[in-house]
Amino acid sequence: MSKTLSYIGLCRKAGKLVPGTQLATEAVRAGKAVLCVLSCDASDNTAKRIKDSCSYHGVGCVVLRSTSEELGSALGRESIAAAAVTDPGFAEMIKRSL
């Protein structure tokens, strides 16, 4: 597991991560998200939805080198294409690890 995925898993355990495309989009719209992460194999529709929402609301968005299965595994789920980080400290740590 990469360092970035370890940080994302730690973020989830701390309760500072919103997993899933729908919930991440809602967190961005509500002003709670600081950073969104996308898996490298997220569908075009999912990627556009998250990126457009982040762009409109001024939230950072990064695409990981990890697949949705790898991201899901780091979060204790089967497969996750997108997630939102709600803590600035974790967001900065994740960005630096990329």
Protein Blocks (a to p, Z undefined) as FASTA:
>chain_A
ZZklmmmmmmmmnopacedjklmmmmmmnopafbdcddfkbcfklmmmmmmmmmmnopac
dddfbdfklmmmmnopabdfbdcdfbfklmmmmmmmZZ
